[in-house]
Amino acid sequence: MNTSNRNKRPPLEQIEILKRQEQTEDLALFWLNKPENYSFKPGQYCTIGYGGVERAYSISSSPHEEVIELFVELVPEKDGGVLTPMLWDLDIGDKVTIRPRAKGIFTFKEHFQNQLFVATVTGVVPYVSIVRNYLHLNRSAHHFFILEGASYMDEFVYDKEFQSLSEQHPNMITFIPTVSRPDDPRNTSWQGLRGRVNSIVEEQISLLGLSTTDTMVYACGHPGMIEDVKQRLVPEGFEFLEERFWKED
């Protein structure tokens, strides 16, 4: 039996940048045309490449949407960034590669009624996909609690979307953002919670009345945040799922 084909990676496909939007100097949204028959589960990631360099990025769009939406953080070359500096030089109409299959197990675990999503900045991406898909399917049996932390208020790219959804579906979606540098000039108008998201998670669990019997905890983003949340909640008996966003190497 010829086994050589089993070790070959599936061919790459070229896809076009349809739109891009810079949120800050080091944060941007990209919308890419979705290949025909490309499928993924909410919470999974795609593998994007340019110039022979590839990296994995969680998908913020829902499977029913016609484009692939990404929220990306720039890692400068001096800090080891390879792909993102190249992406920052691309514009509408330029093309990147994509692997034909999405991957990842950071997906919706629906046997828990309460879904506690903890994130830092771009770590909110899988939750955007999960919530959008859930609403698209007209489901209503779960409650999503989204705790998002950032250093600066302008890093909350999906805050308006989540805030609007929480007002439309108060018994289904609760959005709780917090900033860790409230005294910085960039946060002058900030009136919300203060502190790192991992430092407020236990208090919020208590205030929200969440219990180990009906709550699934997800943590996505900075490895330090994830490890702290894990050390706080797993010993208490909470089910826990993580997705760590490492800097490029």
C-alpha positions in Angstrom: 0.0 0.0 0.0 1.3 3.5 -0.9 1.3 5.5 2.3 3.1 8.6 0.9 -0.1 10.5 0.1 -1.3 10.2 3.7 1.6 12.4 4.8 1.0 15.1 2.3 -0.6 18.3 3.6 -3.8 19.5 1.8 -3.2 22.1 -0.8 -3.4 25.8 0.0 -6.0 28.1 -1.4 -5.6 31.8 -2.2 -8.2 34.1 -0.7 -8.6 37.8 -1.0 -8.7 40.5 1.7 -12.1 42.1 1.2 -11.9 44.7 4.0 -9.6 45.7 6.8 -10.1 48.1 9.8 -7.4 49.2 12.1 -8.7 49.5 15.7 -5.4 50.6 17.3 -1.8 50.7 16.1 -1.5 47.0 16.9 -5.0 45.7 16.5 -6.9 45.2 13.3 -9.9 43.4 11.8 -9.7 41.6 8.5 -12.5 40.2 6.4 -11.5 37.5 3.8 -13.5 35.8 1.1 -14.5 32.3 2.3 -13.5 29.5 0.0 -16.4 27.4 -1.5 -17.4 24.6 0.9 -15.1 25.9 3.7 -16.7 24.8 7.0 -15.9 25.2 10.6 -17.4 25.0 14.1 -17.8 28.2 16.1 -14.7 28.6 18.2 -12.3 26.9 15.8 -9.3 28.5 14.1 -8.1 28.7 10.5 -4.5 28.7 9.3 -3.6 31.8 7.3 -0.3 32.4 5.4 1.7 34.8 3.4 5.1 34.5 1.9 5.4 30.9 3.0 4.8 31.8 6.7 1.6 30.4 8.3 -0.1 31.1 11.7 -3.4 30.0 13.3 -6.1 32.6 14.0 -9.5 32.0 15.7 -12.4 32.9 13.5 -14.8 35.5 14.8 -17.4 35.2 12.1 -20.2 32.6 12.4 -20.3 29.6 9.9 -23.4 31.0 8.3 -21.6 34.3 7.3 -20.3 34.7 3.8 -16.8 35.9 4.8 -14.1 34.9 7.3 -13.6 37.6 9.9 -10.4 37.8 11.9 -9.3 40.0 14.8 -5.5 40.1 14.8 -2.8 41.6 17.1 0.4 42.9 15.5 3.6 41.4 16.9 6.5 43.6 15.8 9.5 42.0 14.2 11.7 43.1 17.1 9.4 41.0 19.4 9.6 38.0 17.1 6.7 38.7 14.9 6.9 37.2 11.4 3.5 36.9 9.8 1.6 39.8 11.3 4.1 42.5 10.2 3.5 41.3 6.6 -0.3 41.3 7.1 -0.1 44.9 8.3 1.5 45.8 4.9 -1.3 44.2 2.9 -4.4 46.0 1.7 -7.8 45.3 0.1 -7.4 43.1 -2.9 -4.2 41.4 -1.7 -4.3 37.7 -1.2 -3.3 35.3 1.6 -3.4 31.5 1.8 -5.7 29.4 3.9 -5.5 25.7 4.8 -8.7 23.9 3.7 -9.7 22.7 7.1 -10.4 24.6 10.3 -9.2 23.0 13.6 -9.6 23.2 17.3 -11.7 21.9 20.2 -12.4 25.2 21.8 -16.1 24.9 21.0 -19.5 25.3 22.6 -20.2 22.7 25.3 -24.0 22.9 25.4 -24.7 20.5 28.2 -24.0 23.4 30.7 -26.8 26.0 30.9 -24.5 28.8 31.9 -21.5 29.6 29.7 -18.8 31.7 31.4 -16.5 33.2 28.7 -13.3 34.8 30.1 -11.1 36.7 27.6 -8.3 39.2 27.1 -8.5 41.4 23.9 -8.3 39.1 20.8 -9.2 36.1 23.0 -12.8 37.2 22.7 -12.9 36.1 19.1 -14.1 32.5 19.6 -16.9 33.8 21.8 -18.1 36.2 19.0 -18.5 33.2 16.7 -20.2 31.1 19.2 -22.8 33.8 20.2 -23.5 34.8 16.6 -24.1 31.2 15.6 -26.3 30.5 18.6 -28.5 33.5 17.8 -28.6 32.6 14.1 -30.0 29.2 15.1 -32.7 31.0 17.2 -31.7 29.1 20.3 -32.5 30.4 23.8 -31.8 27.7 26.4 -28.4 29.0 27.6 -27.0 32.1 29.2 -23.6 33.5 28.0 -21.6 35.6 30.5 -18.8 37.3 28.7 -16.0 38.7 30.9 -13.4 40.6 28.8 -10.3 42.3 30.1 -8.0 44.8 28.3 -5.4 47.4 29.2 -7.3 50.1 27.3 -10.9 50.7 26.5 -10.2 51.1 22.7 -9.1 47.4 22.6 -12.7 46.3 23.1 -13.5 45.8 19.5 -16.7 43.8 20.0 -18.0 45.7 23.0 -20.8 47.5 21.1 -22.0 44.3 19.6 -22.1 42.5 22.9 -23.6 45.4 24.7 -26.4 45.7 22.2 -27.0 41.9 22.3 -27.2 42.0 26.1 -29.8 44.7 25.9 -31.8 42.7 23.4 -31.4 39.4 25.2 -30.9 40.2 28.9 -31.8 36.7 29.9 -29.3 35.2 27.5 -26.3 37.5 27.2 -24.4 39.4 29.9 -21.3 41.4 28.9 -18.8 42.6 31.6 -15.7 44.4 30.4 -12.9 45.6 32.7 -9.7 47.7 32.1 -6.5 47.0 34.0 -5.0 50.5 33.5 -7.9 52.8 34.5 -5.7 55.8 35.2 -4.0 55.8 31.8 -5.0 58.8 29.6 -6.4 56.4 27.0 -9.0 55.4 29.6 -10.1 58.9 30.7 -13.8 58.3 29.9 -13.9 54.7 31.2 -16.7 54.2 33.8 -16.8 50.4 34.0 -15.1 47.8 36.1 -11.4 48.2 37.0 -8.7 45.5 37.3 -7.5 42.5 35.4 -10.2 40.1 34.3 -8.7 37.2 36.2 -8.8 39.2 39.4 -12.5 39.9 39.1 -13.7 36.5 37.9 -14.4 35.0 41.4 -16.3 38.0 42.5 -18.4 38.0 39.3 -19.2 34.3 39.7 -20.6 35.1 43.1 -22.5 38.1 42.0 -24.0 36.3 39.0 -24.9 33.3 41.2 -23.1 30.8 39.0 -22.4 27.3 40.3 -20.2 24.3 39.5 -23.2 22.2 38.6 -24.5 24.2 35.7 -21.5 26.4 34.5 -18.9 25.8 31.9 -15.8 28.1 32.2 -13.8 29.0 29.1 -10.7 31.1 29.1 -9.0 32.4 26.0 -6.2 34.9 25.4 -3.1 35.7 27.4 -1.5 32.5 28.9 -0.9 34.2 32.2 -4.6 35.2 32.5 -5.6 31.6 31.6 -3.3 30.0 34.1 -4.5 32.3 37.0 -8.2 31.7 36.2 -7.5 27.9 36.0 -5.8 27.9 39.4 -8.7 29.9 40.9 -11.6 27.9 39.5 -10.6 24.3 38.8 -10.0 23.5 42.5 -13.5 24.8 43.2 -14.9 22.2 40.9 -15.6 24.2 37.7 -15.4 22.5 34.3 -12.7 24.4 32.4 -11.6 24.8 28.8 -8.7 26.9 27.6 -7.3 28.3 24.4 -3.9 30.1 24.8 -2.8 32.9 22.4 1.0 32.8 22.3 3.1 35.5 20.7 4.5 34.6 17.3 7.6 32.5 17.1 
